[in-house]
Amino acid sequence: MTVYFDENMPPHLARGFQTIQNVENLKSKNCTIKIKLLKDDFGSGSKDLEWIPKLKGTNSFIVTRDIHLDKRKDEIAAYQDAGIGLFFIRGASKKTNLTVWEMLLIISRQWEEMIKIMKKRKPPFSYRVTYAGTPKQQR
């Protein structure tokens, strides 16, 4: 399975998680998780409606802060058709502008739960991920 960090996520955060996950993959005999940057595979500035269909059938998931992916009808239809899972990283309120450190805390705290969801739930789906509690299903 591949977990892509969207362009609105810091690339060094994704690379850090990739380094950690590579070590964890050595321990797991039945599931390898690759972490990649969307821009590395689809180019910087690629439009959502361009890259989403290319993920169809790839067992891919997205970590993002882009609220539009779950608000615009055409983008919702595209990710549902492509069968991808979305994880929206959120602060305490919609207006919270998260720092890299806050994103790190949220994702590291929720990472194992996110992996469980990826393994158990058949996409398409979307979850809101915050520091407190567990990821909350949106769609």
HELIX and SHEET records of a PDB file:
HELIX    1   1 PRO A   11  LYS A   27  1                                  17    
HELIX    2   2 LEU A   38  PHE A   42  1                                   5    
HELIX    3   3 ASP A   48  TRP A   51  1                                   4    
HELIX    4   4 PRO A   53  LEU A   55  5                                   3    
HELIX    5   5 ILE A   67  ASP A   70  5                                   4    
HELIX    6   6 LYS A   73  ALA A   82  1                                  10    
HELIX    7   7 VAL A  100  LYS A  120  1                                  21    
SHEET    1   A 6 LYS A  34  LEU A  37  0                                        
SHEET    2   A 6 THR A   2  PHE A   5  1                                        
SHEET    3   A 6 SER A  60  THR A  64  1                                        
SHEET    4   A 6 GLY A  85  ILE A  89  1                                        
SHEET    5   A 6 PHE A 125  VAL A 129  1                                        
SHEET    6   A 6 LYS A 136  GLN A 137 -1                                        
END                                                                             
